[in-house]
Amino acid sequence: MPKLDILVLPVHPDDAELGCAGTILKHIALGKKVGIVDLTRGELGTRGSAEIRDSEAEASSKILGLTARENLGLPDGFFQNTREYQLKVIEAIRKYQPEIVITNAYHDRHPDHGRANQLVDAAVFLAGLMKIETYADGELQQAWRPNLLLHFIQDEYIKPDILVDVTDFWDKKVESIYAFGSQFFNPNWKSEPQTYISSPEFMQVIEARAREFGKVIKVKYAEGFTSRRILGVNNLFDLV
């Protein structure tokens, strides 16, 4: 399995697309290897099914150009930050050995988002402890701790610690979101119950947030991230 530069660990299929697809696309264009490991299949979602979302995630992965994507199959809505689930996330981190991990927001309207943040935060640290043994294909995995953990910003407004210009990749980001036709505005799904995220207005909010963040750094569109540690740069000219 290839080593990744960036591993995104979102709780639901489509969380990565909404939260950081522009950043994913930008770094892939820079030659970086990026993958997604979804924690759950989103089986409790009002619209569609786990099987449909599996196929949608596959379609989105092709749009994004991911090196890898898989699903841990944790129970949607009911997973907890426990040893059992920490070990599953640790195995994924050690499998792909990323330099950077990106996951869900600190807190959000959907309780799974904040809980996933806590689970991934714990697993990122624990993955670096040699005395925690995990195995892949019968072989002991190497301890591995990423250099950086970031959290994308979701429905609730959280002040970002860093903004990434994604203007050149906005259209492709939107395309990757709409690959999840069961979840977002889709005239062909009129027979399904309408939800907060299936309304046309929801995508308008996503764009408005990106424009708001973009305005701060004088670009058209940006994605925001938070970090529990202070971020640094090699030189001041790296700043936008």
Secondary structure, DSSP 8 states (H G I E B T S, - for coil): ----SEEEE-SSTTHHHHHHHHHHHHHHHTT--EEEEEEE--TT-SSS-HHHHHHHHHHHHHHHT-SEEEEEEE-TTT--S-HHHHHHHHHHHHHH--SEEEE--SS-SSHHHHHHHHHHHHHHHHTT-TTS--EETTEE------SEEEEE--SS----SEEEE-GGGHHHHHHHHHT-TTTS--GGGTTS---GGGSHHHHHHHHHHHHHHHHHTTSS-EEEEE-SS----SSGGG--
